[in-house]
Amino acid sequence: MPDLIRTSTGRGRLAARCRDVCEARVFALGVMSVILLNAVLLGVETYSGLSAEYGVLLDSAERFCVTAFSLEMLIRLGAYADRPKAFFRDPWNVFDLLVVSSAFVPFLRENTTLLRLLRLARVLRTAQFMPQLRVLLVAVGRSLPGTVSFLFVGALILYVYAMIGWICFAGHDPQHYGSLGRAGLTLFLLMTLEGLGDAVHAGLAVSPFSIIYYASYVLLASFVLVNVLIGVVLNALEEAREMEEEAKRAEQAADRQPAGHAVRVPSAGADELRLRIAAMRSALDDMEQQLDPPGAVSQNPNGAPSLAGSSAGAR
């Protein structure tokens, strides 16, 4: 039992020290600097001349980045020494661990293309130290289901209007409406309102009713659908902010807990602890009896003499 308590206390001290390091502003700035250095190295390596001339220096800088990222990950893992499962509950921690550990996987380390892609993924680790960027990335992820529905509706509208455009304008403007694919590409570009004036003038030369075609398409594709997409993203952004605030409140509540509160004695060892406490109490009673010699006379509060030994035995 003392070994268990000492182990738990040691982990708590390690976690507290590592958390102090992780929460320091210097630590965050240092990691951000290494992430930016890694991004600069990736950009420099795209120039064959610089890569050939400074190859040794670039390799040394890459090894420095890997070492710095590994130390950072060890410190962050140490911050969860007293509660290891909490580390894996955070998706960003899992993402960082996978990205950093990928540099030590033999297959990935030997594949230049995959290694560069994973090194590029390190740039996304800036979200770990920039809460606002983390909120935006979470919002983008949460908006994906709504975005998929938006794309389906948009593709349906685009298909219908492309078919109508092919029927009405294929003979007069085969360059833009000669096939379903060309009509869809033309309408997709018109969704950004680029070249809308030329398209409308070309349509009016065919029929004055073409204004209804273009006006209804612009209304649906450029205004209604775009506003729906904006609403989906804003809703996801609000949910991401609420999740971030809840995570902060939970972390603050965990930090306010007493240090000994996290140390829990297993139920199997509770009975053993009670037996040890009872044995200690019995030993204390024996020591107390030995302090008063047998037959010693003590004075009761009412003035009558009594034997200390007999009172101890009666107790």
Steps between C-alpha positions, in 0.01 A plus 500: 500500500777757579661409164171576322464835676863592431457404132184708467663793677806477274284503190309798635821695555625409151168601344496829692852590388430408138176699507688803627740467207219451246307801629805726484489758221864431412416135430215592262714757319784251466277232350343753264847607388597141426177445305567810290861388448371165377270681253789713373715189452227341290487808281878517458516136396281575197793693348739241359797738501467593866425141594817378331721777637375495858398135524705429813367808676142415407539145630640630828213745533250220431658282770481795737128540428435129557692512829317812615160353410586175680601685818185708482285188468678333793434804718135509398467128571658561840235764570243218489703256711238504775211449252631333181155434352424873493782552249332280240158659552625814325508447120771763461730308734447182299563688175823651633619165632441331164672776306806509726535123534474451123859620468615182678297249297741318264266477199392865520851622568629335182214627280594853400155601375312381808763647729464843339122481527529415869749780550250730332238379748718637779400849389144421609634449852495877539132455587609337827648833612251735332152455651324708234653298219404180684140622522494572126638157410250328729223708342608392153492137609156531658363676192593213267168311535303815418742579219440159345125567494568842350715346225228248418234769464741720303587215264131428445426864413806515277395185314146624439610841373777343288244282327273799440796702369602220265144477362461876451850623403690202357428598140587868544791474744661155467822625659330544837190277474599244235483211750385434851855527630566834333166638617574388857847659490356825366235513770753411769712799397188720490435403863774748594328765277811509283404573138130519583449813291640341183291187555181702544564704186570183303178348630292806416623472142337155491177576690379773735376229737858395570509772766265282708742209467804697614318699768351189664834319484692788658234536768519132596867425447672825597275631774286227656756218499791720604301643790403147605867400497590805707228409749636144530854626563387760756296238685802268508719787618268571789499133598881493484522803729266338750711184495816703560341683793377174652848350467651803675246478782568130545875560505464779756280279718760223483777743599298620801475151645728423794822319426403200713156476346632324193667226706246227550558184697380190317207320662710183532753684720244684712453205736875465540527869585227467764681203658821700515322791665348265758843349568648848543224592744565183703872579504429852622282363780782268608749787498265712706469221757878474524530873576321452838672238724273232647353590838560871459249705692321774313256756634142497379323830450294428816819458705480121542819309424494242217752268337619607158569146400151387594341785305713417198403137530136592530529705188 
